[in-house]
Amino acid sequence: MKVTAKTGKKNAPAYPKGNTSPLGATVSHGGVNFSVFARDCTGVELLLFDAADDAIPSRVITLDPQQNRTYHYWHVFVPGIGEGQLYGYRVAGPFEPQRGRRFDPGKVLIDPYGRAVAVPKGYCRGDACLPGDNAATAMKSVVADPRDYDWEGDLPLKRPYSNTVIYEMHVAGFTKDPSSGVSADKRGTYAGLVEKIPYLKDLGVTAVELLPVFQFDPHDAPFGLVNYWGYSPISFFAPHAGFSSRTEPLGPLDEFRDMVKALHKAGIEVILDVVYNHTSEGDHKGPTFCYRGFANDVYYSLAPDGSYINHTGCGNTMNANHHVVRRLIIDSLHYWVKEMHVDGFRFDLASILSRDGQGRPLKNPPILWDIESDPALAGIKLIAEAWDAGGLYQVGSFIGDSWKEWNGEFRDDVRRFLKGDEGVVSRFAARMLASPDIYGHQEREPEQSINFVTCHDGFTLNDLVSYNKKHNEANGESNRDGSDANLSWNCGVEGPAGDPAVEELRNRQVKNFMAVTLLALGTPMILMGDEMRRSQQGNNNAYCQDNRIGWFDWSLHERHADIYRFTKEMIKARLMQTGTLEDARTLTQLLGQARLEWHGVNLGTPDWSHESHSIALTVWSRSRHVVFHYLVNAYWEPLTFTLPPPRRLPGGTWYRWIDTSLPSPDDIVPWDLTPAHASGSYQLPPRSLVVLIAKARKAKGRSAPD
């Protein structure tokens, strides 16, 4: 019988050997079964702790390789414990970096399948990088029973993309500013987000896309800063404890589920930004938290000399197409759908998942086909960021039929055109029609294109029209970090401007960008706070700014009420909440079925030349009972556009719906208040967008626009 030196407690060999499946810590009658994958190691210890800050485990269970190991799985059943038990592992084995092995028996490892993580008050990333025991400052896993929660009949909503408007947001940044009105103990938490659901309902968005909520390491940042965005995962199963207002070990798990359930009751889907391409363990200088300590050469892509392949820009790259890692990713996705009820996933640097263990692109990557064909994920939103930091760019060529893609071409071409660049008009026109030049060969639905102008990575919409250059000095890297290719224009003054003319132009440009995003065919996504002109003071890489640079300033709601109203009305029209148009439930469905005619300032003669800065489009509904006429002037002088004659129109009259050059509330009007436009032409001021509508009178027994 072995005596454990640190506790003096005997490690009795009477523990049942347990089962290999399921992986992780599984609560059953009378105790908990533990199972973990660890290849090429020489020994595994299961550590039980009473508290997250404990330097010494209350019990050390040494697993017998003859009894507690099957193949590469180490397992044991521990009676008398249950939910809430804190635990970790120590794994011994050879330290042979040149062969890909980096075992460190001094490090406490969290469970790769752990459902919750407890973070000690004295947590220290540095201790996980240096030699020696780090039990006192290491994160610990927490035994959880996913069945122990009342969902009250809740299920993923599975809303169609054609009826979806995505709102990309940061859980903490949404309510962390005191201006949010959320109580101090709930600011920056899942519970704080719940308090702001009425705002999301009023705005009209149908889905929130949450920046990473997997447990991440906030210390994975330059000295003196924090990892705010969360693209630094430690666990693929546990919700981030720092976003919870509850301090008990299982509090984050319940608070996250409460948030999902509340959002679903409001009709809002939950999409998670997931990072399966790298972990917070970084390169050879990084900490040992989990995967490196169990099977470094399995979980990570390594060069022949054992060094880390880095196609993510974050130090390491997950070996996503290894069969063990594939299982981990699929099991993680299943867990978040089945047990946590999320509605979809946006895969960060998704092209990484198409590479093999040596970083080479695969024609038929197994993990992507596993996800594509998984019946448990059918109907769940799958969105790819179809590029990576290693230069692989797959927009328009990402595999499968169920994947949608962030359309970076939409972002860039819309920015170029609306700021007045030359040679972009034909590309802008294609972006308005769901990018057929990119996706047309696949014969896919228009919603495959996720259309966005701004996202967390880069300028906010306000800063896009307020800064010519990035201003990332606060990040501590002498303004070297972040992209220099912002395609922005400050409208004449760098940063905040006191000139009313500059502010009026910026307002107009913000409305132009918002209108294009919400009118274009595809699935629109807007960034948290753009509806109020939220600014990051010109910082286009606020990953480390857990402060008012990165937070939502709610006082902007009153200051920019016109932008908020404009965005709200655009979303309402996009989803046809003001009425129905023929047999199409939404505006995007109607436009997808319509007949199109392109024009320039004169009818039937679009100007596709390199110098062109304007375009017009007539959209005839399938039954010709509704006609839209778009006019876009990205030129710096006014232009007069000829309109299709009234005799060709249903109802015989053009009505003005949108004119971004007009002050609120005339910039966008409700369907039933659209003023008539009797003239045969329309003069657009510089840098403005107009949408006119002609509509048949409501017939008896037939639904028409109000």
ROTINU-48074 format. One record per residue: residue in three letters; x, y, z of N, C-alpha, C in turn. Coordinates in steps of 0.2 Angstrom, whole numbers, plus 5000, padded with zeros to 4 digits. Layout:
residues N
AlaXYZXYZXYZ;...
***
This chain:
residues 706
Met500449945000500050005000500450065000;Lys500350114995500750174995500550224999;Val500950265002500850325006501050385002;Thr500550435002500650494998501050545002;Ala501650565000502050605005501750665007;Lys501350705002501150775004500550775009;Thr500150725009499550715013499650675019;Gly500050625018500150575023499550525023;Lys499050535018498550485018498650425013;Lys498450375015498550305012498150305005;Asn498450285000498150274994497850204993;Ala497250194995497050124995496950094988;Pro497150034987497050004980496349984979;Ala495849994983495249964983494750004978;Tyr494950054975494550094971494350054965;Pro493650044963493550014957493850044951;Lys494050004946494450024941494150074936;Gly493450074936493050124932493050104925;Asn492750144921492650134914493050184909;Thr493250164903493550214899493050264896;Ser492450244896491950294893491350304898;Pro491050364898491250424894491950454897;Leu492250494893492850534895492650584899;Gly493050604904492950664909492750634915;Ala492350674919492150654926491350644925;Thr491150584926490450564925490050544932;Val489550584934489250564940488750504939;Ser488850464944488350404944488150384951;His487750334952487550314958488150294963;Gly488250334968488750314973489450344972;Gly489550384966490150414965490250444958;Val490950444956491050484950491650434946;Asn491450424940491950394936492350444932;Phe493050434932493550474929493850434923;Ser493950474918494250444912494650494908;Val495250484906495650534903496150494898;Phe496250534892496750504887497450534889;Ala497950484889498650504890499050454887;Arg499350474882499850424878500550434880;Asp500850374880501650374881501850394888;Cys501350404893501550424899501750364903;Thr502150374909502350324914501850314920;Gly501450364921501050364927500550424927;Val499950414930499450464931499250464938;Glu499150524941498850534948498250574947;Leu497650554950497050594951497050634957;Leu497050694957497050734963496350764965;Leu496150754971495550784973495750844978;Phe495350904977495450964981494850984985;Asp494951014990494351044994494151114992;Ala494651154989494551224987495051234982;Ala494851284978495251304972495951324974;Asp496051364980496751384982497151334985;Asp496951274986497351224990497951214987;Ala498551214991499151194988499251124989;Ile498851084993498951014994498250984993;Pro498250934988497650894987497450854994;Ser496750854994496450815000496550744999;Arg496650724993496750644991497150644985;Val497550594985497950584979497850504977;Ile497550494971497450424969497850404963;Thr498350364965498850344960498550284956;Leu498450294949498150244945498650194943;Asp498450134944498850074943498750054935;Pro499350054932499350044924499049974922;Gln499049934927498849864926498049864926;Gln497849904931497049894933496749954930;Asn497050014930496650074928496850104922;Arg497150064917497350094911497050034905;Thr496750064900496550024895496750064888;Tyr497150024885497450064879497850124881;His497650184879497950244881497450284886;Tyr496950254888496450284893496550264900;Trp496650314904496650304911496050314915;His495850274919495150274922495050244929;Val494650274933494550254940493850274942;Phe493550234946492850254949493050274957;Val492850334959492950354966492250364969;Pro492050314974491450324977491450374982;Gly490850394984490750444990490850514988;Ile490950534981491050604979490450614974;Gly490350684972489850694968490050764965;Glu489450794962489450864959489850914964;Gly490250954961490551004965491250994967;Gln491450924966492150904968492650934964;Leu493150964967493750994963494250934962;Tyr494550934956495050884954495550904949;Gly496050874948496550884943496950824942;Tyr497450824938497850764936498650784937;Arg499050744938499750744937499950684933;Val500350704928500550644923501250644922;Ala501550584923502350584923502450544916;Gly503050564914503250534907503950564905;Pro504150544899504850574897504750644894;Phe505250684896505250754893505750754887;Glu505450744881505850734875505550784870;Pro505750844870505450894865505550874858;Gln506150844856506250834850505850774847;Arg505550734851505050684850504350704851;Gly504250764853503550794854503250774861;Arg503750754866503450734872503650784877;Arg503250814881503350864886502950854892;Phe503050794895502750774902503050814907;Asp502650844912502950874918502550854924;Pro502750814928502350784934502250834939;Gly502550894939502450944944501850984943;Lys501550984937501051024935500350994936;Val499851034939499151004940498851024933;Leu498550974930498250974924497450974924;Ile497151014921496351014921496150954916;Asp495550934917495350874913495150904906;Pro495350874900495150904894494350904893;Tyr494050854896493350854896492950884902;Gly493350914906492950944912492450994910;Arg491850994914491351034912491351104916;Ala491751114920491851174924492551184927;Val492751244927493451254930493451304935;Ala493751294941493851334947494451374946;Val494451434947495051474946495251504953;Pro495851484956496051514962496151584962;Lys496151614968496251684968496951704967;Gly497451654968498151674967498351634960;Tyr497851624956498051594949498651634946;Cys499151594944499751614941499951584934;Arg499951614929500151584922500851564923;Gly501251614926501951594926502151534929;Asp501851514935501951454938501851394934;Ala501451394929501351344924501851334919;Cys502251394919502851394914503451364916;Leu503551374923504151364926504251294929;Pro504851264931504851204934504551204941;Gly504351144943504051134950503351134951;Asp503151124957502351104958502051174958;Asn501451174955501051234954500351224957;Ala500251174961499551164964499151224967;Ala499551264970499251314974498951364969;Thr499251374963499051434959498751404952;Ala498651334952498351304946497551304946;Met497251314940496551304939496451224940;Lys495851214943495651144944494951134940;Ser494851074938494251054936493751044941;Val493051044939492551034944492050984941;Val491850934945491450874943490750914943;Ala490450894937489750924935489250874932;Asp488650874934488150834931487750874927;Pro487850874920487350914916486650904916;Arg486450844919485750824919485450864925;Asp485850894929485550924935485350994934;Tyr484851004929484651074927483951074924;Asp483551114926482851114923482851164917;Trp482851134911482751184905482051204904;Glu481551174907480851204906480651194899;Gly480851134896480651124889481051164884;Asp481551204886481951234881482351194876;Leu482351214870482751184865483051234860;Pro483651224856483851264851483251284847;Leu483351354844482751384841482751364833;Lys483351354830483451334823483051374819;Arg483151444820482851494815483151494808;Pro482851494803483151494796483551554795;Tyr484151554791484551604790484251664787;Ser483751644783483351704779482951744784;Asn482951724790482551764795483051784801;Thr483651794799484151804805484551864804;Val484651904809485051954810485551944816;Ile486151944814486651924820486951984823;Tyr487051984829487352034833487952014837;Glu488552024834489152004837489352044843;Met489452014849489552044855490052014860;His490252044865490652024870490252024877;Val490251964880489751954885489952004891;Ala490552014893490752054898490652134896;Gly490952144890490952214887490252244886;Phe489752204886489052224884488852264890;Thr488952244896488652274902489152294907;Lys489852294906490352304911490352384913;Asp490252424908490252494909489652514914;Pro489852554919489252574924488652604920;Ser488752634914488252664911487752614909;Ser487852554909487352494907486752494912;Gly486852524918486352524923486252454926;Val486652404925486652344928486952354935;Ser486752314940487052314947487752294946;Ala488152324951488852314951489052244951;Asp488652204955488852134956488752094949;Lys488352114945488152084939488452114932;Arg488752164933489052194927489552144924;Gly489552144917490052104914489952024915;Thr489352004916489251934917488651904913;Tyr488551844913487951814909487351844912;Ala487251844919486651874922486551944920;Gly487151984919487052054916486752054909;Leu486952014905486752014898485951994898;Val485751954903485051934904484652004905;Glu484952044909484552104911484452154905;Lys484952144900484852184894484552154888;Ile484152094889483852064884483252114881;Pro482952144885482452194882482752244877;Tyr483352264878483652304873483752264867;Leu483952204867484152164861483452154857;Lys482952144861482252134858482052194854;Asp482152254858481952314855482352334848;Leu482952314848483352324842483152284837;Gly482952224838482652174833483052124831;Val483752114834484152064831483851994834;Thr484051944830483751874831484251824834;Ala484951844834485451804836485951844839;Val486251824845486851854847487451804846;Glu488051834843488651794842489151814847;Leu489251764852489651784858490351774857;Leu490751824858491451814858491651754863;Pro492251724862492351664866492151654873;Val491751604875491551594882491751534884;Phe492151494881492551434884493051464889;Gln493151424894493651454899494351474896;Phe494551534897495151554894495551584899;Asp496251604897496651634902496751704901;Pro496451744905496551814905497251844905;His497751804908498451824908498851814902;Asp498551784897498851764891498851834887;Ala499251884889499251944886499951974887;Pro500152034884500752064886500752084893;Phe501352094896501352114903501052174905;Gly500652174910500252234912499552234909;Leu499352194904498752194900498352124901;Val497752124899497452064900497152034893;Asn497051974893496651944887495951954888;Tyr495652004884494952024885494551984880;Trp494751984874494251944869494151874871;Gly494651834874494551764875494751714870;Tyr495151744865495451694860496051664863;Ser495951624868496551594872496251534876;Pro495951484873495551434877495951394881;Ile495751374887496051324891495551254891;Ser494951264890494451214890493951214885;Phe493751164882493251164876492551144879;Phe492551134885491851114888491651164893;Ala492051194897491851234903491751314901;Pro491151334903491051414902491551454906;His491751514904492251554907491951574914;Ala492351554919492051574926492051654927;Gly492551684923492551754924491951794922;Phe491551764918490951794916490351784920;Ser490451754926489851734931489851774937;Ser489251794939489251834945489251784951;Arg489151724950489151674956489851644957;Thr490051634963490651624966490751544967;Glu490251504968490251434969490551404963;Pro490851344963491251314958490751294952;Leu490151284953489651264947489251324945;Gly489351384949488951444947488951464940;Pro489551464937489551484930489151444925;Leu489151374927488751324922488051344922;Asp487751354928487051374929486951444926;Glu487351484927487251554925487251554918;Phe487651524914487651524907487051494904;Arg486851434907486151404905485551444906;Asp485551484912485051534913485051584908;Met485651604905485651654900485351624893;Val485551564892485351534885484551534886;Lys484351504891483651494892483251564891;Ala483451614894483151684894483151704887;Leu483751704884483751724877483251684872;His483251624873482751584869482051604870;Lys481851624877481151644878481051704875;Ala481551744873481451814870481551804862;Gly481651734860481651724853482351734850;Ile482851744854483551754852483951694852;Glu484351684846484751624846485451644849;Val485751594851486451594854486951564850;Ile487451604847487951574843488651584846;Leu489051534847489651544851490251544846;Asp490651594847491251604843491751554846;Val491951494843492351444846493051444843;Val493451424847494151424845494451354846;Tyr494451314840494651244840495351244837;Asn495651304835496251304831496951304835;His496851324842497451334846497251334853;Thr497751334858497551334865498051394868;Ser497851404874498251454878498951424880;Glu499051364879499751334881500351364876;Gly500151394871500651434867501251384864;Asp501851414863502351374861502751344866;His503451324865503851294870503951334876;Lys503851394876503951434882503351444886;Gly502751414883502151424886501951384892;Pro501451394895501251354901500951284900;Thr500951244905500751174904500051174908;Phe499551174905498851174908498451104908;Cys498551074902498151024900498450974895;Tyr498250994888498450954883499150934882;Arg499650984883500350974883500550924888;Gly500250924894500450874899500150804898;Phe499650794894499350724893499650694887;Ala499650734881499850704875500050754870;Asn500650794871500850844867500850834860;Asp501050774858501150754851500550734847;Val499950724851499350714849498950774847;Tyr498950814852498450874852498750934848;Tyr499450934846499650994843500050964836;Ser500051014831500351004825501151014826;Leu501550974825502250984827502650974820;Ala503251004820503751004815504150934816;Pro504550914811504950854813505450854819;Asp505650914820506050924826505750934833;Gly505050924832504650934838504451004840;Ser504651054836504351124837503651134835;Tyr503351184838502651194836502551224830;Ile502151204825501851234819501351284821;Asn501451344819501051404821500751434815;His500151404813499751434808499151484811;Thr499251494817498651534820498951594823;Gly499551604823499851664826499851674833;Cys499651614836499551614844500051564847;Gly500551534843501051494846501051424845;Asn500351394844500351324843499751314838;Thr499651254836499051244831498751174833;Met498151174834497851104836497851054830;Asn498050994832498050944827497350914825;Ala496950954822496250944822496050884819;Asn496450854814496250794810496550734813;His496850734819497050674822496450644825;His496350584825495750554827495550564835;Val495950574839495850594846495550664846;Val495950704843495750784843495050784839;Arg494950754834494250754831493750734836;Arg493850684839493350664844493250714849;Leu493750744852493650804857493250854854;Ile493350874848493050934845492250914844;Ile492150854841491450834840491050824847;Asp491450794852491150794858490950854861;Ser491450904860491350974863490651004860;Leu490651004853490051024849489450994852;His489450924852488850894855488650924862;Tyr489150924866488950954873488651024873;Trp488951064869488651134869487951134866;Val487751094861487151084858486651044863;Lys486850984865486350944868486250964876;Glu486850984879486751004886486751074888;Met486951114883486951184884486451224880;His486251194875485651214871485851274866;Val486451284864486651334860486451324853;Asp486351374849486051364842486551364836;Gly487151374838487651374832488351394835;Phe488751394830489551404831489851444825;Arg490251494827490651524822491351504824;Phe491651474819492351444820492851484818;Asp493251504823493851554822494351514818;Leu494651554813495151524809494951454807;Ala494451444804494151384802494551344797;Ser494951384793495351344788495951304792;Ile496051314798496551274802496251204802;Leu495651194802495351134803495351094796;Ser495651124791495751084785496451064784;Arg496851074789497551054788497750994792;Asp498250954789498450894793498950904798;Gly499250854801499650864807500350904806;Gln500550904799501150944797500951014794;Gly500251024795500051094792499851094785;Arg499851044782499751044775498951044773;Pro498751084769497951074767497751014765;Leu497150984767496950924765496350934760;Lys496250894755495750904750495050884754;Asn495050834758494450814761494550804769;Pro494650864772494850854780494250824784;Pro494550764787494050724791493650764796;Ile493950814800493550844805492950884802;Leu493050924796492550964793491950914791;Trp492150864788491650814785491250784791;Asp491650774797491250744803490750794805;Ile490950854805490450914808489950914803;Glu490050924796489550924791489050874791;Ser489250814792488750754792488550734798;Asp488650764804488450744810487650754811;Pro487250704812486550714813486350754819;Ala486750754824486650794830486750864829;Leu487150884824487250954822486850974816;Ala486350934814485950954808485451014810;Gly485451064807485051124808485351174813;Ile485951154816486351204820486751244815;Lys486751304817487151354813487851344813;Leu488151334807488951324807489151374802;Ile489651424805489851474802490651474802;Ala490951484796491651474796491951544795;Glu492551554798492951614796493451574792;Ala493351574785493751534781494451554779;Trp494851574784495551584782495951574789;Asp496551574788496951564794497651614794;Ala498051614799498551654799499151634795;Gly499151564793499651534789499551554781;Gly499051594779498951614772498451574769;Leu498151524772497551484769496951524768;Tyr496651544762496051584762495551544758;Gln494951524761494551474758493851504757;Val493751574757493051604756492851584749;Gly492251554749491951534742492151464741;Ser492651434744492851364743492851314749;Phe492551344755492551294761492051234759;Ile492251184762491951114760491251114763;Gly490851074760490151054763489651094761;Asp488951074763488351114761488051144766;Ser488251134772487951164778488251224781;Trp488951234779489351284781489151354778;Lys489051404782489051474780489751504781;Glu489851564778490551594778490551664780;Trp490951684784491051764785491351784778;Asn491051834775491251854769491751914769;Gly492351904770492851964770492852004764;Glu492651974758492652014752492052064753;Phe491452054756490952094757491252154761;Arg491552144767491852194771492252244767;Asp492752214763493252254760492952294754;Asp492552264750492252304744491752354746;Val491352344751490852394753491252454756;Arg491752434760492152494763492452534757;Arg492752494752493152534747492652574743;Phe492052554741491552584737491352644741;Leu491052634747490752694750491252744753;Lys491852734753492352784755492552824748;Gly492452794742492552834736493152804732;Asp493352744734493852714729493652704722;Glu494152704718493952684711494052614709;Gly493652584704493752524702493452464706;Val492852484709492552444714491852434713;Val491552474708490752474707490552404706;Ser490852364701490552304699490652254705;Arg491152254709491252214715490752234720;Phe490552294721490052314726489352294724;Ala489252294717488652264715488552194716;Ala489152154716489052084717488952074724;Arg489252114729489152104736488452114738;Met488052154734487352174736486952114734;Leu487252064730486852014728487051944730;Ala487351944736487651884739488251854736;Ser488651894733489251884730489251824725;Pro488851824720488851764715489551754712;Asp489951804711490651784709491051744713;Ile490851744720491151694724490851634726;Tyr490151634726489751574728489351544722;Gly489251584717488851564712488951494709;His489551474709489751404706489451344711;Gln489351364717489051314721488351304721;Glu487951344718487251344718486951334725;Arg487151384729486951384736486451444737;Glu486151434743485651494745486051554746;Pro485751614745486151674746486451684753;Glu486051654758486251664765486951624767;Gln487251594762487951564763488451624765;Ser488251684762488751734763488451774770;Ile488951774775488851814781489051884780;Asn488651934779488851994777488952044783;Phe489552074783489752114788490252164786;Val490252224789490652284787491152284793;Thr490952274799491352274805491252214809;Cys491752194813491752144818492252164824;His492252114829492752134834493452144832;Asp493652114827494352124825494352184820;Gly494652244822494652294817494252354820;Phe494152404816493852464818493052454820;Thr492752494824492052494825491852534819;Leu491152534818490852574812490952654813;Asn490952674819491152744821491852764819;Asp492252714821492952724820493152724812;Leu492752684809492852674802492752734798;Val492352784800492252844797492552904801;Ser492952884806493252934810494052934810;Tyr494352884808495052874808495352854801;Asn495852884799496252854793496752804795;Lys496952804801497452754804497252724810;Lys497552674812497452634818497852684824;His497552674830497852704836497852654841;Asn498352614841498352554846498952564851;Glu499152634853499652644857499552614864;Ala498852614866498752584873498852504873;Asn498952474868499152404868499852384870;Gly500252444870500952434873501452404868;Glu501252404861501752374856501952434851;Ser501952494853502152554849501752554843;Asn501052534843500652544837500852494832;Arg501252444833501352394828500852344827;Asp500452324832499952274831499352294828;Gly498952254826498352264822498452284815;Ser497952274811498052284803498152354801;Asp498552364796498552424793498152434787;Ala497752384785497352384779496652394782;Asn496452454784495852464787495252494782;Leu495452514776495052544771494552594774;Ser494852634779494352684782494452754779;Trp494052794781494152864779493852914785;Asn494152964787494052994793493553054792;Cys493353064786492853114784493153184785;Gly493853194785494153254785494553274791;Val494353244797494653254803494853194806;Glu495453184809495653124813495353124820;Gly494953074821494653064828494053114829;Pro493853124835493253164837493353234834;Ala492753254831492753314827492153364830;Gly492353424831491853474833491453504828;Asp491653494821491353524816490753494814;Pro490153524814489453494813489453464806;Ala489753494801489753464794490153394794;Val490653394798491053324798490553274801;Glu490253294807489853244810489253224806;Glu488953274803488453254798488653204793;Leu489253214790489453164785489553094788;Arg489853094794490053034797489352994799;Asn488853034801488253004802487952974796;Arg487953004790487752984784488152924782;Gln488752924783489152864781488952804785;Val488852814791488652754796488052724793;Lys487552774792486952744789486952714782;Asn487452734778487552704772487852634773;Phe488352624777488552554779488052514782;Met487652534786487152494790486652474785;Ala486452524780485952504775486152454771;Val486752464768487052414763487052344767;Thr487252334773487352274776486652244777;Leu486152284779485452254780485052244774;Leu485252274768484852264762485152214757;Ala485752204758486152154754485852084755;Leu485852044749485651974750486251934754;Gly486051894758486451854762486251864769;Thr486651844774486451844781486851904785;Pro486451954787486852014790487052004797;Met487652034798487952034805488152104807;Ile487952134812488252194815488552184821;Leu489052234823489452234828489152274834;Met489252244840488952274846489152344847;Gly488652384847488752464848488752504842;Asp488852474836488852504830488152544829;Glu487652524832486952554831486952614836;Met487552634839487552694843488252724842;Arg488552704837489252734835489752724841;Arg489752664844490252654849490952664846;Ser491352694850492052704848492552664852;Gln493152644849493752614853494352664852;Gln494152724851494652784851495152764845;Gly494952734840495452714835495852654835;Asn495652614841496052554842495752504838;Asn496052464833495752414829496052344831;Asn496252344837496452274840496452274847;Ala495752284850495652294857495652234861;Tyr496052184859495952114862496252114869;Cys496552174871496852174878496552234882;Gln496052264879495752324882495152304886;Asp495152284892494652264897494452334901;Asn494252384897494152444900493652484895;Arg493552544896493052584892493252584885;Ile493852574883494052564876493652504873;Gly493552454876493252394874492552384876;Trp492352424881491652414884491152454880;Phe490452434881489952474878489752534882;Asp489752594879489552654883488852664881;Trp488452654886487652654885487452724885;Ser487852774887487652844886487552864879;Leu487852824874487852844867487152834864;His486752794868486052784866485652854865;Glu485752894869485352964869485753004864;Arg486453004864486853044859486753034852;His486652964851486552944844485952904843;Ala485352934845484752904845484552894838;Asp484752944833484552934826484852874823;Ile485452864825485752804822485452734824;Tyr485252734831484952684834484252674830;Arg483852724830483252714826483352694819;Phe483752724815483852694809484052624808;Thr484452604813484652534813484052484814;Lys483652504819483152474822482552464816;Glu482452524813481952514807482252474801;Met482852474800483152434795483052364796;Ile483252344803483152274805482352254804;Lys481952294807481252284806481052264799;Ala481252304795481052294788481352234785;Arg481952224787482352164785481952094786;Leu481652094792481252044795480552044793;Met480352094790479652104788479152104794;Gln479352134799478952144805478352194804;Thr478452234799477952284798477352264793;Gly477452204791476952174786477252124782;Thr476852094777477152044773477152064766;Leu477552044762477652054755477551994751;Glu476951994748476751934744476851874748;Asp477151824745477151754749477851754752;Ala478251804752478951804755478851824762;Arg479151784767479051804774479551864776;Thr480151864772480651924774480851954768;Leu481152014769481352054763481852014759;Thr482351984762482851944759482551894754;Gln482051854757481751804753481451834746;Leu481051894747480851934741481351954736;Leu481851974739482452004735482751944731;Gly482751884734483051824731482651794726;Gln482051814725481651784720481451844715;Ala481751894715481551954711481951954704;Arg481651994700482052014694482352084694;Leu483052084692483452144693483552174687;Glu483652244687483852284682484352334685;Trp484952334682485452384684485452444680;His485652504683485652574680486152614682;Gly486352664679486752714681486352774683;Val486552834681486152894682485652894677;Asn485752864672485152854667484952784667;Leu484352774665484052704665484352664660;Gly484452594662484752544658485452554656;Thr485852604658486552614657486952614663;Pro487052564666487452564672488252574670;Asp488552614674489252634673489752594677;Trp489952544673490452494676491152514675;Ser491252574674491952594672492352604679;His493052604678493452614683493352674688;Glu493152724684493052794688492352794691;Ser491952744690491252754693491152754700;His490752794703490552794710489852794711;Ser489452764707488752764708488452704704;Ile487852684707487452624704486752634706;Ala486352604702485652604703485352534702;Leu484852514705484552444704483852444705;Thr483452414700482752404701482652334703;Val482252324708482052254710481352244709;Trp481152194704480452184703480252114707;Ser479752114711479552054714479252004709;Arg479251944711479051894707478351904703;Ser477951934707477251944704477152014702;Arg477752054703477752124700477252174704;His477052154710476652194715477052244719;Val477652224719478152274723478752284719;Val478952344719479652364716480052404721;Phe480652384721481152434725481652464720;His481852524721482352554717482852584721;Tyr483452554721484052574725484452624721;Leu484652674724485152724722485752734726;Val486352734724486852744728487352784725;Asn487552844729487952894726488552894731;Ala489152864729489752864733490252924731;Tyr489952964726490353024724490353074729;Trp490853124728490853184732490453244729;Glu490053234724489653284721488953254721;Pro488453294721487753274720487653244713;Leu487253194712487053164706486353154705;Thr486053164699485353164697485253094694;Phe484753054696484652994693483952994690;Thr483852964684483252954681482852894684;Leu482252904685481852844688481452814683;Pro481352744684480852714680480152744680;Pro479852754674479252794674478652764678;Pro478252804680477652784684477152734681;Arg477152744674476652694670476852624671;Arg477552614672477752544673477652514680;Leu477452554685477452534692476752514694;Pro476752464699476152444703475952504707;Gly475352524706475152584710475252644707;Gly475752654702475852704698476252764701;Thr476552754707476952804711477552774715;Trp478052814715478652804719478552834726;Tyr478752794731478752814738479452814741;Arg479652864744480252864747480252824754;Trp480652774754480752734760481352754764;Ile481952764761482552774764482952834760;Asp483252884764483652934761484152954766;Thr484752924766485252934771485453004772;Ser485353044767485553114767485053154771;Leu484453134773483953174777484053164784;Pro483853214788483953204795483353154798;Ser483453124804482953084807482353124809;Pro481753104808481553034806481453024798;Asp481653074794481453064787481953024784;Asp482553004787483052964784482752894782;Ile482352864786481952804785481252804788;Val480752794784480052794787479752734787;Pro479252724791478852654791478552644784;Trp478352584783478052564777477352604775;Asp476952614781476352644780476352724779;Leu476952754780477052824780477552854775;Thr477752804770478152824765477852884761;Pro478252944760477952994756478052984749;Ala477553004745477652994738478153044735;His478453014729478953054726478753054718;Ala478453114716478153124710478553134704;Ser479153154705479653174700479953114696;Gly480153124690480453074686481153064687;Ser481453104692482153094693482253104701;Tyr482853094703482953094710483653124711;Gln483753184714484453204715484753184722;Leu485253144722485653124728486153164729;Pro486153194736486753224738487353184738;Pro487953214739488553164739488553114745;Arg488753054743488853004748488252984752;Ser487752964748487052954751486752894747;Leu486252864750485952804748485152814748;Val484852794743484052804743483752744741;Val483152724744482752664742482052694741;Leu481852684735481152704733480752634733;Ile480052644734479652584734479052604730;Ala478852554725478152564722477752494724;Lys477152504726476752444728476052454726;Ala475852394725475152384723474652404728;Arg474052424727473552444732473352374735;Lys473152374741473052314745472352284742;Ala472352224739471752194736471352154741;Lys470752154740470352114745470552044745;Gly470652024752470851954753471551934751;Arg471951994750472651984749473052024753;Ser473652004756474152034760474652074756;Ala474652134757475152184754475552224759;Pro476052254757476452294762475952354765;Asp476052364772475652414775475852484773;
***
